[in-house]
Structure formats: structure tokens, C-alpha cells
Amino acid sequence: MTQKELLIPIFLKDGKAVKDWKDFSLFLEGDPKSLAQYYDNHGADGILCFDLSDSEEGHEQSIRILKEMACTADLPIFGGG
């Protein structure tokens, strides 16, 4: 039997977690590190982060946030965008 894993998507825009790639309103309080910790504590197998930034500075900020999330949660974190 193949084991399935639950990957949770987090969409990042301007350093905050937003609802999705079309709706940039904040997801909960918009803190991606708190979300990573929450999902880690509630059984997720990994986090898939989408960087929705449209500037080089925004991408650098997202990379920094991904690193902070990796220190906060004991889950594999994948990034793209």
C-alpha cells in the first residue's frame, strides 16, 4: 500500500501569508511562521510555499521567511514561485 502525504500550501505575498494566488487578503493573521508551527503540531507532512512576490526584494524576503519557517517547524518545506 502506498503511503500518502499531506502537503499544506502557504502563499506568501510581501512577507505575509495570503489566502491564495488571486486573493491577497491575509490568511488568519498573515504570519507564515505561526502557520508552519500550527501545521507541524496538527499532523501535516510538509509545507509547500508559493512566493507571489513580484520584485527581487520580495523574493529575498520570502527566502528569509522560508528559512525562519524551517527553524520553527520540524517539517520539510518546499518553495516555489
PyRosetta script that sets phi, psi and omega in degrees:
from pyrosetta import init, pose_from_sequence

init()
pose = pose_from_sequence("MTQKELLIPIFLKDGKAVKDWKDFSLFLEGDPKSLAQYYDNHGADGILCFDLSDSEEGHEQSIRILKEMACTADLPIFGGG")
pose.set_psi(1, 134.2)
pose.set_omega(1, -179.8)
pose.set_phi(2, -82.0)
pose.set_psi(2, 133.4)
pose.set_omega(2, 177.4)
pose.set_phi(3, -86.0)
pose.set_psi(3, 133.0)
pose.set_omega(3, 178.3)
pose.set_phi(4, -101.1)
pose.set_psi(4, 149.3)
pose.set_omega(4, 179.3)
pose.set_phi(5, -119.6)
pose.set_psi(5, 147.5)
pose.set_omega(5, 180.0)
pose.set_phi(6, -101.2)
pose.set_psi(6, 109.2)
pose.set_omega(6, 175.5)
pose.set_phi(7, -101.1)
pose.set_psi(7, 127.5)
pose.set_omega(7, -178.1)
pose.set_phi(8, -98.0)
pose.set_psi(8, 128.3)
pose.set_omega(8, 176.7)
pose.set_phi(9, -84.6)
pose.set_psi(9, 138.6)
pose.set_omega(9, 170.8)
pose.set_phi(10, -128.0)
pose.set_psi(10, 125.4)
pose.set_omega(10, 179.9)
pose.set_phi(11, -99.2)
pose.set_psi(11, 124.5)
pose.set_omega(11, -178.3)
pose.set_phi(12, -106.8)
pose.set_psi(12, 130.9)
pose.set_omega(12, 175.3)
pose.set_phi(13, -141.6)
pose.set_psi(13, 120.1)
pose.set_omega(13, 179.7)
pose.set_phi(14, 55.0)
pose.set_psi(14, 39.6)
pose.set_omega(14, 176.2)
pose.set_phi(15, 80.6)
pose.set_psi(15, 3.8)
pose.set_omega(15, -178.1)
pose.set_phi(16, -121.8)
pose.set_psi(16, 154.8)
pose.set_omega(16, 174.7)
pose.set_phi(17, -83.4)
pose.set_psi(17, 125.6)
pose.set_omega(17, 179.1)
pose.set_phi(18, -115.4)
pose.set_psi(18, 169.1)
pose.set_omega(18, -172.9)
pose.set_phi(19, -66.1)
pose.set_psi(19, -45.9)
pose.set_omega(19, 175.9)
pose.set_phi(20, -166.0)
pose.set_psi(20, -172.8)
pose.set_omega(20, -174.0)
pose.set_phi(21, -74.4)
pose.set_psi(21, -8.7)
pose.set_omega(21, 177.6)
pose.set_phi(22, -108.8)
pose.set_psi(22, -28.3)
pose.set_omega(22, -177.2)
pose.set_phi(23, -111.5)
pose.set_psi(23, 105.3)
pose.set_omega(23, -175.6)
pose.set_phi(24, -89.3)
pose.set_psi(24, 14.4)
pose.set_omega(24, 175.1)
pose.set_phi(25, -71.2)
pose.set_psi(25, 150.9)
pose.set_omega(25, -174.5)
pose.set_phi(26, -64.2)
pose.set_psi(26, 140.8)
pose.set_omega(26, 174.0)
pose.set_phi(27, -92.4)
pose.set_psi(27, 117.4)
pose.set_omega(27, -172.0)
pose.set_phi(28, 54.1)
pose.set_psi(28, -125.4)
pose.set_omega(28, 179.3)
pose.set_phi(29, -88.0)
pose.set_psi(29, -4.8)
pose.set_omega(29, 178.8)
pose.set_phi(30, 85.1)
pose.set_psi(30, 8.0)
pose.set_omega(30, -177.8)
pose.set_phi(31, -91.2)
pose.set_psi(31, 105.4)
pose.set_omega(31, -176.9)
pose.set_phi(32, -66.0)
pose.set_psi(32, -30.6)
pose.set_omega(32, 179.1)
pose.set_phi(33, -67.7)
pose.set_psi(33, -40.3)
pose.set_omega(33, 177.1)
pose.set_phi(34, -65.7)
pose.set_psi(34, -38.8)
pose.set_omega(34, 177.2)
pose.set_phi(35, -63.2)
pose.set_psi(35, -43.0)
pose.set_omega(35, 179.1)
pose.set_phi(36, -60.5)
pose.set_psi(36, -43.5)
pose.set_omega(36, 178.6)
pose.set_phi(37, -64.3)
pose.set_psi(37, -41.9)
pose.set_omega(37, 179.2)
pose.set_phi(38, -60.4)
pose.set_psi(38, -49.3)
pose.set_omega(38, -178.5)
pose.set_phi(39, -66.2)
pose.set_psi(39, -34.0)
pose.set_omega(39, 176.4)
pose.set_phi(40, -62.8)
pose.set_psi(40, -42.4)
pose.set_omega(40, -178.7)
pose.set_phi(41, -74.2)
pose.set_psi(41, -14.9)
pose.set_omega(41, -174.9)
pose.set_phi(42, -116.2)
pose.set_psi(42, 24.8)
pose.set_omega(42, 166.1)
pose.set_phi(43, 94.6)
pose.set_psi(43, 6.9)
pose.set_omega(43, 177.3)
pose.set_phi(44, -67.9)
pose.set_psi(44, 151.0)
pose.set_omega(44, 178.3)
pose.set_phi(45, -95.5)
pose.set_psi(45, -15.4)
pose.set_omega(45, 179.6)
pose.set_phi(46, -177.6)
pose.set_psi(46, 168.9)
pose.set_omega(46, 179.7)
pose.set_phi(47, -126.3)
pose.set_psi(47, 133.8)
pose.set_omega(47, 177.6)
pose.set_phi(48, -113.0)
pose.set_psi(48, 110.7)
pose.set_omega(48, -177.3)
pose.set_phi(49, -99.4)
pose.set_psi(49, 132.7)
pose.set_omega(49, 176.2)
pose.set_phi(50, -108.7)
pose.set_psi(50, 121.2)
pose.set_omega(50, 177.9)
pose.set_phi(51, -88.1)
pose.set_psi(51, 112.8)
pose.set_omega(51, -179.1)
pose.set_phi(52, -99.2)
pose.set_psi(52, 12.2)
pose.set_omega(52, -179.2)
pose.set_phi(53, -66.5)
pose.set_psi(53, 150.8)
pose.set_omega(53, 179.4)
pose.set_phi(54, -120.0)
pose.set_psi(54, 19.2)
pose.set_omega(54, 176.4)
pose.set_phi(55, -138.1)
pose.set_psi(55, 160.0)
pose.set_omega(55, 178.4)
pose.set_phi(56, -62.9)
pose.set_psi(56, -38.6)
pose.set_omega(56, 178.3)
pose.set_phi(57, -64.5)
pose.set_psi(57, -38.4)
pose.set_omega(57, 177.8)
pose.set_phi(58, -65.2)
pose.set_psi(58, -38.3)
pose.set_omega(58, 177.9)
pose.set_phi(59, -66.0)
pose.set_psi(59, -41.3)
pose.set_omega(59, 178.2)
pose.set_phi(60, -63.1)
pose.set_psi(60, -39.7)
pose.set_omega(60, 177.9)
pose.set_phi(61, -63.9)
pose.set_psi(61, -41.7)
pose.set_omega(61, 179.0)
pose.set_phi(62, -64.4)
pose.set_psi(62, -38.7)
pose.set_omega(62, 177.1)
pose.set_phi(63, -62.7)
pose.set_psi(63, -42.8)
pose.set_omega(63, 178.2)
pose.set_phi(64, -61.9)
pose.set_psi(64, -41.5)
pose.set_omega(64, 179.4)
pose.set_phi(65, -65.9)
pose.set_psi(65, -40.3)
pose.set_omega(65, 177.6)
pose.set_phi(66, -59.4)
pose.set_psi(66, -41.7)
pose.set_omega(66, 178.1)
pose.set_phi(67, -64.4)
pose.set_psi(67, -40.8)
pose.set_omega(67, 177.8)
pose.set_phi(68, -66.1)
pose.set_psi(68, -38.9)
pose.set_omega(68, 177.2)
pose.set_phi(69, -63.1)
pose.set_psi(69, -39.0)
pose.set_omega(69, 179.7)
pose.set_phi(70, -64.5)
pose.set_psi(70, -31.6)
pose.set_omega(70, 177.1)
pose.set_phi(71, -77.5)
pose.set_psi(71, -27.1)
pose.set_omega(71, -176.9)
pose.set_phi(72, -81.2)
pose.set_psi(72, -42.2)
pose.set_omega(72, -174.3)
pose.set_phi(73, -112.6)
pose.set_psi(73, 147.3)
pose.set_omega(73, 178.8)
pose.set_phi(74, -97.4)
pose.set_psi(74, 57.3)
pose.set_omega(74, -178.7)
pose.set_phi(75, -132.7)
pose.set_psi(75, 153.9)
pose.set_omega(75, 168.9)
pose.set_phi(76, -67.5)
pose.set_psi(76, 135.3)
pose.set_omega(76, 178.8)
pose.set_phi(77, -122.1)
pose.set_psi(77, 124.0)
pose.set_omega(77, -179.9)
pose.set_phi(78, -110.9)
pose.set_psi(78, 138.6)
pose.set_omega(78, -179.1)
pose.set_phi(79, -122.9)
pose.set_psi(79, 149.1)
pose.set_omega(79, 176.7)
pose.set_phi(80, -162.1)
pose.set_psi(80, 166.3)
pose.set_omega(80, 177.2)
pose.set_phi(81, 144.9)
pose.dump_pdb("model.pdb")
